Amino acid sequence: DGEVHINELKNGNAEMFWNPTSEVRRQRLKRHIVLFEEQTDFESERLWQHVTSAINKGDQHKATQEKFVLEEEQRNAARERRENGTEWKPLLFRHDAMTNEWHYKYEDLRPWDPLNDIAQFEKNGILQTMERHLSTRMSNHKTTCINNQITRHKRSAKDCRRRKASDQPSNHSQNTESSCSTPESVQELSDDDGKYLAITGLCAQCGREMNHLKEIHSAVLSLQRAQQDIHR
């Protein structure tokens, strides 16, 4: 966000290439960095600190020396791994043997959804997207739970019918009681009826998810009221 000039060495002329206005400075993105003391040894700012310091001081010779030291350490580490048979396993990148390129493991190439996506953030080197619809995971689990219960219900009804048939005399002249208490009419339940019955018996995890979402919804409403008060 500073002025950039082009200096013509042949004739000594200087030309303004970039002059950011105050409006441009106001629109710049906020820079988020990890505190230097919290960075690990291999994070760029800490790893290249001596090279950066030499460049800022205009000492290109010192910067070249520090860069050579870093690269030599990397070469020695690679040589030791080869000699010891140690495989290098990157945490955040994968190698594409077809294109001989490295790709970020957790890249998300889907278009940004302004109605659902709230913010993108980084945690432990992994880029993640905060979404507005927090109930998606619970809805998927609920659907799975309902389908499982419907399947168990239909299987139970089928077994019940088989037991009733096996309990009947060969001439079917008597009504022998069956050990199954499910009425025959249950077998004719539609899918909607089965889902209704299954919903009334959701598993414990679904119940916990529902309570958790209610708490989140209550907290969001509280924040919205606070924002309205602030605006007023």
N, C-alpha and C positions, 0 to 999 in steps of 0.2 A: 504493500500500500504506500510505496514511496515513488519518487520520480525516477524514470529510467531514461538514460541518454545514450545515443549512438555517437561514438567518437571515430571520425575518419582519420586514421593515422597518417595517410599520405599528405593531406593538406591541413590537418589540424582542426577541421571544422567539427562542431558538435551540434547534434540535432536532437530535439525532444522526441522521444519515442512513446513514452507513457507518462501521463500526469493525472493521477487519480484525484477526483474532486472529493469534497466533503461528503457528497451524496453517495459516492462509490464506497467510501470508508464506512459509512453508516450501514451499508447493505452487506458488508462482508460477513461471512459465516463465523460464528463464535468458535474459537479454537479450544478443544478439550484435550488436555494432556495428562499423563500420569506424573505425579510428583517424582522428581529425580531420585530422591532417596527411597522411593517405593519401587523403582524399576529393577528388573533382574539384570544380570551381567550381560546378557545377549540382546537386550533391547537397544534399538538403534541409537537413541540419544546418549545412553551411557557408553555403549560400545565404541562409538565414533567421537566421543567428547574431545579427545586430544586433537584429532584431525579438524573438527569444527572450530576449536579454539585457535589453532594455527591459521585457518582460513580467515577467521574474523580479524586476526591481527595482521593479515596480509603477508604472512610468512609461508610462501608456497613450498620452500625447501623443507621446512619442518612438517608441513602437512603431508608432503610426499613420503617423508621418513615414517611418520606415524601410520600412514596408510599401508606402507610396506610391512611394518611390524604386525599389523592386524592380519594381512593376507598371509604372511608367513606362518603365523600361529594357526590359521585355518588349514593351511596345507599340511602342517605337521600333525594336526589332529586327524585329518583324513588319512594320512599315511599310517598312523598308529592304529586306526580302526581297520584298515586293510590287513595289517600285519596280525592283529588279534582276531580277525574274522568277525568283527562287530558290525552288525547291520545298522545303518543310520535310518531311523524312523521319524520323519517329520510329523509334528503334531497337527499342523494346520494346513499342510499342502500335500498334494498327491502328484505323482509324475505320470504323464501320459506318454506311454512308449511309442504310440503311433506318430504323434506330432513332436515328441521330445520336448514337451513343454510342461511347466508346473502350473497347477490350478489350485485355487483355494478350495478346501474341502467343503466348507459350509456356505458357498455362494448361493444366493437367492436371486434368481433371474426373473421372477414373476413381476408383472407390472405393479406399481404402487397403487394400493386401493385407498383413496382418500376417505371412503365411508367406513372402512374397517381398520386400517392401519393407523396407529397413533404416532409411533416413533420407532426409530431404529437405534439400537445401542450395542455396545461391545462388552462382553464379559469373558475374561480369560482367553482373549484372542478370538472368540467366536461372535460373529455378528448375528444379532437376533432382532426380530420385529415384535414390538408390543402391539397386540391387536385389541380392538374394542370388544369383539364378541368373545367373552371369556367362557361362555357356556358351550362352545363347540365341542370341547373334549368330553364334557359331561353328557351332551346330547348323543355323541357317538357311543359312549358307554351304555347309556340308557337304551339305545336302539339294540345294541348287542344283547343286553340283559333281557329285554322284552322278547326278542327273537328266540333266545335260548329257552325262556319259560314257555313260549308257545310251542316250541318243538317238544319239550318235555310233556306238556299237556296233551298234545296229539298222540305221542307215544304211549302215555298212560291210558288214554281212551282206547287206543287200538289194543293194548294188552288186556284191558277190561273186557272188550268184546270177545276176544279169543277165549278168555276164561269162562265167560258166560256160555259160549258155544260148547265148550268142552264139558261143562257141568250138566248140560241138557241130556235127557235120555235119548236113545236112538229114534224113538217114535215121536219125540217132541210133544208128548201129551201132558207133561208135567212142567210146572214152573219152579225150578230149583233156584234157591237163593244163591247169588254169586258173592264171592268175597270182595268184589269191587263195589264201592259205594257210589261211583260216578254214574249218573243217569245216562241212558242211551242218547237223550237229546243233546248232551254236551258234545257228542261227536259231530253234530251238525253246526257247531258254532262257526260263524264267519270269522275272517281274519280280524275285522274291526272289533268284534266281541272278544276275541282272544286277547287282543292288545289291551282292551279295557280291563280285562281280568288281570293281565300281567302287570299293568301300571299300578294296580292297587296293591301289588306285592313286590315292589321294587327292592333290590338288594340294599344292604347296609351302605355300600359305597355310594350308591345313587343318593341315598338320604343325606350322607355327609356332604356330597357335592352340592345338593340343593341348599342345605343350610349355609354352606360356604358362599354360594352365589348370593344368597339373601343378605349375608353380612356385607359382601362387596357392594351390592346395590344400595344398601343403606348408607355405607360410607360415601359412595359417589353422590347420593342425594344430599348428604351433609356438606360435601365440598361445593356442590353447585349452589346451595343456599349461602354458603360463606362467600362465594364469588359474587353472587348477586348483592350481598350486603356491601362488599368492597366497592363494587361499581356505583352503588347508591351513595 
